[in-house]
């Protein structure tokens, strides 16, 4: 099927993980021995870009679902819990009001929408390698793609790693990386050279927030990632925060949050500002993020605290 063709309604998306019985099951070597299944009411779109398979189907319980290479990226029902937290944790914790922000990945526009709530921001860059993702989101997830119409937004269809590497030193107040798991092409987004490039591209006091895997499934990965971040963000702060989201593996996903050259007494868990609950005209209200949720996101369960206490900064 060509990249711009629409699958026939009601058919199975062969090769996209949808079973003939009308159920989609997400399986991965990243979480062996388990899977997440959603009933498929209708296939709305199926295509192939230069980089990946793209599929949208309708679930009776979670609304429209976006898959990339057979992996759930977002659903209408729960996308906000991830998008709001990965954006507002760094933007609300910054010591100074954000002016210039970069989103790497995030072609569905959800993170972009949340960044655009912050009216102090003057310029928002999105570096997304696959133009089919924003095109698909605009058509099937218009509420999530609202940020694309914001005049402050500049979309760059390019390799996000190269974009960061070529950014002038000290360009951004915050860099938010909405990446997939560290397998295949996305693995480099979890490696030291990329974090060094982001550190260089940040202003003093700037922050990076990246998708940071699940406490229940990937504690060793998180521990290694935090240790590497400490090597890069010398004199800064490295922390792990998390959110709950039912359609991600284990129902929980976290964020590695790193601050560059923070001032004395800086506490990442203490927000300094709150995004407007309503946002720009036409935006949905905030549905997950609050000041209290921000603070609680850094409080880890005992097993995770014990596993990560030597890898994270001593103060929140």
PyMOL commands that set and color helices and strands:
alter all, ss='L'
color gray80, all
select helices_A, chain A and resi 29-31+79-93+110-115+131-140+146-149+160-166+184-190+192-201+219-232+249-251+291-296+302-308
alter helices_A, ss='H'
color red, helices_A
select strands_A, chain A and resi 23-26+36-39+42-48+53-59+63-68+71-75+100-105+123-128+153-157+172-178+202-211+237-244+252-259
alter strands_A, ss='S'
color yellow, strands_A
deselect
rebuild
show_as cartoon
